[in-house]
Structure formats: structure tokens, C-alpha cells
Amino acid sequence: MRIETKCLHEGYHPGNGEPRAMPIYQSTTYTYDSTEHIGQLFDLTAPGHMYSRISNPTVAMVEEKISALEGGVGALCTTAGQAASLIAVINLCSAGDHFVAASTIYGGTINLFAVTLKRLGIECTFISPESTEEEIRAAIRPNTKLIFGESLANPALTVLDIERFAKAAHGAGVPLVVDNTFPTPILCRPIEFGADIVIHSTTKYMDGHAVQVGGVIVDSGNFDWTQNDKFPGLTTPDESYHGLTYTESFGRAAFITKARVQLIRDLGCYPAAMTAFLLNLGLETLAVRMEKHVENALAMAEFLAASDKVESVNYPGLPGDPYHGLMKKYMPKGASGVISFTVKGGREKAVQFMDSLELASNVVHVADIRTCVLHPASATHRQLTDEQLVAAGIGPGMIRLSVGLENIEDIKEDVERALARI
Ligand SMILES: *Cc1c(COP(=O)(O)O)cnc(C)c1O
């Protein structure tokens, strides 16, 4: 199946007389004929659902679909993108460990890595997404367990050179984790370029309709955890499962299995069936929506670049953008639907512009079917220091415009009117 077809048909394969739409299994628990069978579920020797904190048939169908879209061996849904980042990191890192992340990642992820994980004894070094292989290697320490970056950064819109980061990571015997939220697997599939783990905030384009908060982790199955002694959590016995070793029992699916049966079990951040059902509605139309988001965003980026009220426009889909070359390599079908631009006159004019819009909504969200705007410096990235703002590629007058699926002329008229008012 091609990717458009996978969006519709992966994950759920109804038999004769069964419902055409994916059913919602709204049940916390599952019945079995024997105590022995339930015992086997706890030993992880028999497949099956035991309790909806760990797995659920509706969520499992959505996981199977997303894994197929990214080209993985398995996926795990979480209650938010934040939980996906957290679990991806602590599935490999314990107190005393270290990891490396690109400095342009999402502001919420920076908080998680720089503040909360630090409090738990896990240290993160932030490096420029433009680092050379040597510079990446220089940030790696003996206790480094992974490298993390965003394929298309929110909101800086830097494009990660996935192959370069993967090469540096693999040279040091650690995996590359890529947050692929903005391009979605329709526009970019990081595993094909060497990423080992892919995560998403499904709250964004995957859902697209602003109706559920969620996250997902996809395991490529390609990383060999047994190549060194850096990952004892995967290669030595887990006492909470009578001494089972994930790499021995689950092979290529060791990472994603451990994340579920150990961390989701203990932390309890698994989505409800209804949430997964809503996410699936979004996934079914993801391919057609992304195509239209790309078309509208490119037209808007060209329009903004031609305006004398605009100081600069970042959109990797524009031929003059510094990331255009990388974008053509990693996301040849388009640079997604988000533009960041700076109006002349700094913070004050940016706020005036935002408040003058009528069609586009001023929201703490992005990647919605409806056009929306956000001022990162006063919202999502408010908690960052000026220094961190610069490292994250965000200026005080920067506006993030998430171009929706409205008629492009209506979006243009709205933006033109608001620009005229500043
Ligand atoms: C929104 C976002 C997150 C966090 O996801 P939530 O679903 O809001 O928890 C992580 N990464 C990126 C790139 C995002 O845009």
C-alpha cells in the first residue's frame, strides 16, 4: 500500500459483517477463561490485553497504523507529546546519564529536558542543529545515551540533517531520536534516513482538528542495543518481570516493548480508547490535508515575503530559505504548513498585527485545519531566557502562522488587512 492508502486501511481490518469504522473498545479490562492465561499475560509470554493502562484494542489499532506510516516495528501511544518525549528518553537514561539535543526543539521539550529531567539526575547538552559531525561528537560523553532533534523545528523551522546526526550518534553507539511532529510521515520519514526512534505530538497535524492531546513513539527496530553495555535496561534482566531480558525476549521490538510494559505500566500515561478513535479520524485524512497545508503555506510564504511590512520570513519551502536544500532532501513533498515571520517594528507591532486578525485565530496551538497564529515570545516560549530564545531561533517580533485549509484568498485578505493596520 502507498502511504495515502495506509492512512485509511492500516491498523483495522474488519472481517465479514464487522463494523466498517474502527470500533471504540471503551473497557478498562479484558476477560480470560483461566487464571493461567492471565498469569502468562503478566509474564509477557502470551499476547493479549490485560488492563487499559497498558494497552487497549482501539489504541492498538491506531498504534499499528502510525507504525506502518513511519515504517517501524511497533508504536506506543501516550497521553501527550510531552509524555512521548519523556518516555523515549527515560527508556534509555537513568540518573547519572546524559543526552544531547538540538537547541531549536519545542519550548515544552526544552523545559522537560533542561529542568525536570535535570532534577531527576539526567543531564542534557543543547547543541546547534547546524552542528557539524565533529561538533556533535564533541558533545557526546561516555555516559551519553541518545541524541534528540526535531525534523522540522517548532517554531524555528530549522531542518535537521538527519543523516548527519544519525551518523554521529551511531559512531558513538547511541540512537538518534527524532520528533517528526511538523512534517508528519506524509512529508518526512526519518527512519529512512537513519533515525532509530521517532516521536510525535499527535495533537498537531495527525489529529488536525484540535480535538485530542496525544503523543506517540515509533520504534524502527534497527538499533542494536546489544552492541555495547550502554543500555542495561534493555540487555539485562528486569526484576519486575521475573528476570526477563527485553532484547532476548522481544528482539527488534525490545525498545518499544520495554517502554510499554515497564514505563507506561508504572507512569500511567496511556490514552483512552475514545481519544485514539478521534486521532484515527484525523489520520484517515492526513495525506490529503498535508498536501493542501503545503500548497496554502507556500502561497502565504510567498505573499508575506513580498510585503513591505514584513522584515523576514522563515519557510523552508521558499527557494531562498537557508534550509531549502535540506528540506528538498528530507521532505521533498513540501515543508508542512507552518511559517514563522517577523513584522517590522518588533514585539509591539507583532502583537498589534495578531490582534488585528479576524479570520485567523489567536490560539495556543498549531497545525490545525483552521488558520491560527501565535506569538512564541509571549506564549509557548515565554519561560525561556533571552539567551535560550536566541538559541531556539526565536526573536521578540516573531509570529508563527499555521496556515489552514481555508480558501487561500480568504487567508491572504485577512493577513493583508491586519498588516495594513500596523
Ligand atoms: C506540541 C509539540 C510537542 C508537545 O506535544 P503535546 O502534545 O502538546 O504534549 C512536542 N514536540 C513538538 C514539535 C510539538 O509541536
The ligand as an SDF file (V2000), in Angstrom:
LIG
                    3D

 15 15  0  0  0  0  0  0  0  0999 V2000
    3.3780   20.3960   20.6500 C   0  0  0  0  0  0  0  0  0  0  0  0
    4.6690   19.7400   20.4720 C   0  0  0  0  0  0  0  0  0  0  0  0
    5.1700   18.8540   21.4360 C   0  0  0  0  0  0  0  0  0  0  0  0
    4.4400   18.5660   22.7220 C   0  0  0  0  0  0  0  0  0  0  0  0
    3.2640   17.8720   22.4450 O   0  0  0  0  0  0  0  0  0  0  0  0
    1.9490   17.9220   23.3700 P   0  0  0  0  0  0  0  0  0  0  0  0
    1.0290   17.0130   22.6510 O   0  0  0  0  0  0  0  0  0  0  0  0
    1.4960   19.3390   23.4080 O   0  0  0  0  0  0  0  0  0  0  0  0
    2.3490   17.4150   24.7110 O   0  0  0  0  0  0  0  0  0  0  0  0
    6.3710   18.2310   21.1800 C   0  0  0  0  0  0  0  0  0  0  0  0
    7.0580   18.4750   20.0580 N   0  0  0  0  0  0  0  0  0  0  0  0
    6.6130   19.3300   19.1030 C   0  0  0  0  0  0  0  0  0  0  0  0
    7.4190   19.5500   17.8780 C   0  0  0  0  0  0  0  0  0  0  0  0
    5.4090   19.9820   19.2800 C   0  0  0  0  0  0  0  0  0  0  0  0
    4.9820   20.8360   18.3400 O   0  0  0  0  0  0  0  0  0  0  0  0
  1  2  1  0
  2  3  1  0
  2 14  2  0
  3  4  1  0
  3 10  2  0
  4  5  1  0
  5  6  1  0
  6  7  2  0
  6  8  1  0
  6  9  1  0
 10 11  1  0
 11 12  2  0
 12 13  1  0
 12 14  1  0
 14 15  1  0
M  END
$$$$
